[in-house]
Amino acid sequence: MLGSIISRNGSYLGLLTANTILGSAMPMMIILGGLAGLSLAPSTALATLPASLSTLAGLFAAAPFSLLMGRYGRKIGFLVGIACAVIGALLGVYALLIGSFVLLCLGHLALGAALACYQFFRFAAAETVSTEWQPVAISLMLTSGLIAAFVGPQVFILAKDALAPVPLAGAYGALAGLSIVGLIPLALTRLPKPVAAIPQTLRQRLASLSVLKGKSIRLAVGLGAVSQGIMVFLMVPTPLAMIGSGFSEALAGDVIRWHVVAMFAPSFFTGFLIKTFGGQRIAFAGVALLILASLAAMSGLSAAHFYSSLILLGVGWNFGFIGATSILATAVPEADKALVQGANDTVIALVSTLCAFAAGALIAGVGWIVLSGVSALLLVSAFVVLLRQSRDAS
């Protein structure tokens, strides 16, 4: 069955190929957001603003993209997302060429909107298989990030000086190129048209969103938001924390590379673990790993501490995020998917945005160790609350 999901399903294979290429932008954006921001920001405290604005864009883009896909189909939505990525990357090039921090921020807003769009590849993957195999399809779709973890940083290294003497501008140009290449397999992929009409009036939409009151759905949203939010909270300031601790940009990039590997490599078996143990257990195991990641980050500023904490962070995100997605995919009625998926990703983007801005303020104000301690306290509190909620939902 695993082979048939990939090799006998043309739609799934096309989505997997497109997501692999387009997903290579994510590790590049992690590196570029901090380094380009640091080079153009009027003060060090604003260095993480471009990366924070990327998550803010996801807050406003998730629901519109979901509604767009619900009305016109997944392919149209993904094409619009690719257009946002190309525009954002070209703005990044121009911003560095003329030294404009404002344009850099605008570019990252567009790039963040594109990443919010790409998040819907996991739901599109679930729609190509039977309900029983949805966790596996979602999990395998996220394995594309494993290739991105190696391709993205390598493209960054090769392209960052392509427009010398302006550093980093070439990497933004490469982002635009990757986006255009990712368009090709998507354009050749046939995806199903929407099967349910989107509610037209505000009253109808509010009535449809009432499904969010369901305990399983609230649990899924909570687990997804915690997993994504804490991952952003620790990941975004990592390059700045490492450079501030005396490490090179290359080593910071390597830590991010292995973090992204840890985010996606477990996806080869996470879906099967969910089929065996259930989405809730795997998601809570992910939150527990996130707590360990925070504790590892608190314990020191050596390269080993950064590597271990970011690898644990990646695996914890994988279990928590895929577990939450599988719960949501099976709990939402077909007619409500577009609105509920949009609401879910909006909540996740809201939490991620708050975490990204808070991380920027904390890394500039009190440093990495205190930031890691705050992360641990937030996670323990969230774990207790969500565990109680899961008992009510069962």
N, C-alpha and C positions, 0 to 999 in steps of 0.2 A: 504493500500500500504506500509506503514511503516513496518508492520509485515512481509510482503512478502519479503521486501528487506533483512531482517535479517534471518528469519526462513525458507523461501522457496528457498533461494539462497545459495546453498552449497558453491560456490566459495567465495561469499561475507563473509559468516560466517567464513570460514577458514582463509581468509585474516584478518578479524577482530580479531580472536583469536590470530593469530600469531603476529599481530601488537601490541596487548595488552601486550603480554609477552615480546616481544623484546623492546617495548617502555619503559619498566620499567628501562632500562639502562640509559635513558636520565637524570632523576633527580639524579641518583647516580653519573653520570659523572659530573654534575654541582657541586655537593658537593665535590667529590673526586678531580676534577681538581684543585681547589684552595687549599684544605687542604693538599693533597699529594705534590702539587707543593711547598707549603709553607714549608713543612718539608724537602724537598730535594734541593730546589733552592739555588744556591750560594749567592743570594741576594734577598731581599724582592721584588724588582722591577721585578724579573723574576717569581714570584709566580704564576701569571696567564698564564704563557707561555704554559703549557700543555693544558689548556682550549682553548687558542687562536689557538694552533696548530690543535686542533680538528676541528675548523671552517675552518682553512686553508686546511685541508685534504678534506673537502667538496667541496672546490673550484676546486680541481683537480680531484675529484672522480665523481662528479655529471654527467658530460657529458659522460665519459666512461661507467658508469653504465646504463645510458639511452640508449646508443648505443648497449650495451650488451643485454639489455632487448628487444630492437627493433629487434635484429637479432635472438636471441635464446629464447626469452620469459621472462616474468616477474619472473617465478619461479627460473630459472637459476641465474638471477641477484640477487635475494634475498638470494639464497644459498651462493653466493660469499660474499655478505654483512655479513651474519652470520659468515662465516669463518674469515673475517676481525675482527669482534667483539671478537671472541674467542682468536685469536692471540693477539690482543691489550690488552685484559684483562689479559692474562697470562704474557705478557711483563710487565704489571703494577705490578703484584705479584712479579715477579723476580726483578724488579727495586727497589721495597721497601725492599726486602730481602737483596740485596747487596748494597743498598744506591746509586743507579745510577740515577741521574737526566736526563741524556741523554736517557737511556732506558725508563724512564717514559714518556718522550716527544715522543719517537717512538711509545710507546703503545697508546698514545692519538691520534697520527696520524691515526693509524689503527682503533681506536674506532670512530674517526670522519668520516672516510670513510664509516664505517658501518651505522652511523646515516644518512649520505647523501644518502645511498642506501634506508634506511627505509622511506625516504621522498616520494619515489615513490609508497608507498602503497596508497596514496590518489588518484593518477592517475589510479592505478590498480582497485581501488574501483569504479571509474567512468565508467570503461569499462565493469562492470558487470550489469549495469542497462541502461534503456533508457535515452535519452538526457534530457528529462523533469525532471527526478529524479536525475540527476548527482549532483547538489548542495547538496541534502539531503544525498546521498551516501557518498560524500566527507566529509560532516560535521559529519555524524555518525561514519565514520572511525576514525576521530580524537577524538571521545569520549573515545577511548581506552586509551588515555593519562590520563583520569581521574582516572582510576584504577591504572595506572602506577604512578600517583602522590602520592598514598598511599603506593603502594607495594614497589616502588623503595627506598624511604627513610627508610621504615621499614626494608627492606632487608639490607640496609646499616647499620642500628643500630645493627641488630642481627649479622651481619657478620664481622663488621669492626675489631673486636678483636679476630676473630677465629684463626688467625695465630700469636697470642701473643707469644713473647713480641713485635713483629713487628706490629705497629698500621696501620690500613687501608688496609693491604695486603689481609685480608680475604674478604673485600668488592670487591676487584678486582676479586678474585676467584669466588665470587657469581655472578659477571657480566658474567663470562665465563659459569657458570651453567645455568643462565637464557637464554643465547643465545642458548645453546644446547636444552633446553626445548622448546624454541620458534620454533625450527626447526621441531618439530613433527607435529603440525597442518599444517604447510606450506607444508611439504612433502606429506600430505594426501589430499591436495587441488588440484583440477584440474583447471588449468587456460588456457585461450585461447592462441593459438599460434599467433605470429605476423601475421598481415594481409597485411602489406605493406613492401616491400623490402627497406633496408637502402641504400641510394645512395653510390656507391662504390668509385667514383673519387672525388678529392677535388673540382673540378668545380661543380659537381652535388650537393655536400653538401653545397657549398656556395650558389648555386642557391636555394636550399631548405630553407636555413636560411634567404633568402630574405623576407620570410613571416613575419619575426620579424619587418619589417618596418611598418606593419599594426598598425594603431593607437590604436585599442583595445588591441592588444597584447603588445605593448609598455607600455600602461597604466597598464595592468595586471602585467607585470614584475616589473614596478616601484613601484606599491603598495605592491607587495610581498616582494621586496627587502627592502623597508623602514620599513615594519612591522617586518620582521625578524631581520634586522640589529639593529634597536633600542632596540628590545627585548634583543638581545645578549649584546648590549652596556650597558644596565642597570643590566641585570641579572648576567653576569659573575663576576663582582666585588662585588656583594652584600654580599656574605659570608665574604670576607675580610673587607669590610666596616663595617659590624656589629661587627666582632671580634675586629677591631680597635676602635670601639665605646664602647667596654667593654661588649658586649653580648657574651653568650656562643655558642659553636658549635651547641648544641642541638637547641637553639632558631633560629640560622641562618638556620639550616636544616628545621625547622618548617616554616619559612618564605618562603623558596624555595618550600616546600611542597604545601603551599596554593597558591603560584604563579603558580605552575603547575596545580593545581586544577582549578584556574581561566583561565588558557590557554585552558583547554579542556572541562570543565563543560558546557559552553555555546553551545558546539557543538550539544547538544540535540535539540536546536531550531535554531541555526544559519542558517542551510540549508533552513528551512521553511521561515525565514526572507528574505533570498535571493530570494526564489521563489516569495515572496510577493512584496518586494521593489526593487529587483535587486542587482546584485553583486557590482556595483559601489557605491551605497548609503551605503551599509553595510561596504564596505571596507573603505570609507572615515569616517564613524562613528568610525571605529577602529582607524584610525590615530588620530582623535580628542581625543579618550580615551588615546592614548599614550602620547599626549601632557599633559593631566591632570595627568598622572602617573609621568611625569618628574617634573611637578610643585609640586606635593605632595612630591616627593623625595627632592626637593630643600628646602622645608619648615622646615625641622628639622631632627634630628638624633635619635628620640625616637623609641621604638619598634612599636608604632602605625604608625609612618611615614613610616617605612620600610614595614609593613604589607599592608598599604593602597596603597602605590606606586606600590608594586609588584603585588598586586591583580588587580589594574587598568591596569598595564602593560600586565598581562595575558589575560584579556578580550579584550583589544585593539588589541593584537596580533591575537587572535582568529578571530575577525571580519575582520581585515585587511588581514590576510593570507588566510582564507577560501574564502573571497570575491574575492581576486585576483586569487586564484586557479580556482574558478568557471568561472570567465571571461575567463581565458586561456583555460580551458577544452572545452568550447563551441566555441572558436574563431579559433582554429587550425584545419586545414584539417587533416583527418586520415593519409594520406601519410607523413605528416610532423611532426607528434607527437613526435617521438623519438628524432629527432634533436632539435626541439623547446623546448620540456620539459627539455632536457639536457642543452640547452643554458639558459633557465629560471633559473634552479636550480644552474647553474654555476654563473650567475650574482648575485643571492641571496647569494650564498656562498662567493663570492668576497666581497660584501658589509658587510656581517657578519664577515668575516675575518678582514677587515679593522677596523670594530667597536670593535672587541674583542681585537686587539692589541692596539688600541687607548684607550680603557677602562683601560687596564692594565697600560699603561703609565700615564694616568690621575689620577687613584686612588692612584698610588704610588707618583705622583708628586704634585698634587693640591688638592686631596681629593674628597669625595663623593658629596658635595654640588656643587662644580664647575662642576664636571662631569655631574650632573643632569641638570645644567643650559645649558651646551653645548648641551645636548640631546634635551632640549626644543627648542633652537634656530634652530637646524637641522630639527626638526619636523615641525615647523612653516614654514620654507623655503620650505621644501618638499611638505607640504600641498598646498601651493600657486601654486607651479609649476605643481603638479599633477592635481589640480582642473582646471587649464587652459587647460591642455592636455585632460582632460575628456570632456570639452566643444567642443574641436576640434574633438574628437572621436565620439561624439553624433550627 
